[in-house]
Amino acid sequence: MRVFHVAGDRFTELQALPHPLPAEGFLWVGFTRSEFEAQVSTLVQPALQRWELGPLVDLHVSDLINSQLPSDFDYTSWYDLLVFRRLVALPGAADEEPVSLASAEKVLKAIDTSPVGFVVFDRLLLTVHPEDCLVRDFFAERLGKMTEKKDFRGAARLPTSPAELMLRMVNHMVDSYLDLRRLLTRQLGGLQKQLLEPEGRFDNWPMLLDSRDALSRLEDTCEDQRSAVQEWIDALDEWPDSPDPHTQRERELLRVRARDLLEHIERVLTHVRRLESSAESAVQMHFSALGHRTNAIMRTLTVLTAVFLPLNLITGIFGMNFDRLPLIHRETGFWVALALMAGIGIALTAVFWRKRYLSTSN
């Protein structure tokens, strides 16, 4: 468990949960999932009661410790709950070199997600992370190095509310999906080249199925993320107006951040769907090219059969066991028959070539 106090331009890590809630700013308390499950009844719920913030609902506690829960949003009158699935593994994202099919298969199989829970009170942000999640430590270090520069675009200032800090963390997780788009595009592009290789023989169908399954899982994940964020934006619009202009401005900034986050998720979802369509088109083109090549081979074999059929007929006639046959007792009979067969073969070949039955361009 890590406890942080954010107040104005100060970001301080505390050693334990304070007995009273600080008079200024807000608290950020980050747990791993196992820590939260072990301390929710003995530490978290008593602290929430002591701070008069209201306890966590039992069903929400179950959601926060559930490692299989999809991205979701729920709320009560005293806090909001957002569960957002982060990307677990993204190996090779920074590698700009072309990847082999073996490495692409390794990456596609490594794609997985794990939920991160956010409980947003007015002056408290409670986060529940997987054991291997680096988001908490990343933001703890990043916020600790923040300068005191006032920038209302949010680029170089500390968050002013638990909701803003939550949006920053979620936006950071979505950025990993944006990086994943580039990686999948490179790898699936190489796979499509293998599929459309004219003289190649593609036989790595298990990997193709794995890639399509990975894209389907990513699409489902992004759709859940989009629904959860959209529900939070709808809930944000229902917050009561405040007479304080500063508070109203902060809420407008929250809306801007939330819409930007939603736009990032939409970009990932659109790109994943485009990759799915591109992969499907490549498969269809592969089978079309394979069928065209098969038809060309069958056409050539048919033409060769048509050319040699009359020649076989002639040899069959002269091979009959009769004593009297035309040309059979002449010295020039063999050469006449051979010239006749050659003339027929050349004539048929010329006819078929003229009709483009033997042309590779058709």
Secondary structure as UniProt FT lines:
FT   STRAND          2..7
FT   TURN            8..9
FT   STRAND          10..14
FT   STRAND          26..32
FT   HELIX           33..39
FT   HELIX           40..44
FT   HELIX           45..50
FT   TURN            51..52
FT   HELIX           58..64
FT   TURN            67..68
FT   STRAND          72..75
FT   STRAND          80..87
FT   TURN            91..94
FT   HELIX           101..110
FT   STRAND          113..120
FT   STRAND          124..129
FT   TURN            131..132
FT   HELIX           135..144
FT   TURN            152..153
FT   HELIX           162..195
FT   TURN            198..199
FT   HELIX           205..237
FT   HELIX           245..318
FT   TURN            326..329
FT   TURN            331..332
FT   HELIX           333..354
FT   TURN            355..356
FT   TURN            360..361
//
